[in-house]
Amino acid sequence: MEWPLNDGNCRGSCGQIVMSRPPIEKPTTGWSQTLIRTFWDIWKRWHLNDMRAECEHQRIRGESWETHPLAICPDCGYALGSAWLTEIVPDNILKFLLNLPETDENPEWI
């Protein structure tokens, strides 16, 4: 959830989301606007990594199921959407995620 509330509802999106809220005005201890933007960029690039419908060439060209259903990649011959593909997450991305600061705040529902 993007912004869970203590009544079980939420503000914003649920599920696999792209953060749509404006920048957080007062980030929690250890977080900065730069760190938050970097986290969001990583999220956009790597979430659902084991469920990619496109090969790396199609991803680079911006082809997706919505824009190019069943397109055949001229580089490798992969048919878009014919399987769920996975990319290896680079070590520097994993290191960044594993070293994110702990929060000093509890969510509303606790």
Buried (B, 14 or more C-beta within 10 A) or exposed (E): BBBBEEEEEBEEBEEEEEBEEEEEEEBEEEBEEEBBEEBBEBBEEBEEEEEBBBBBEBBEBEBBEEEBEEBEBEEEEBBBBEEEBEEEBEEEBEEBEEEEEEEEEEEEEE
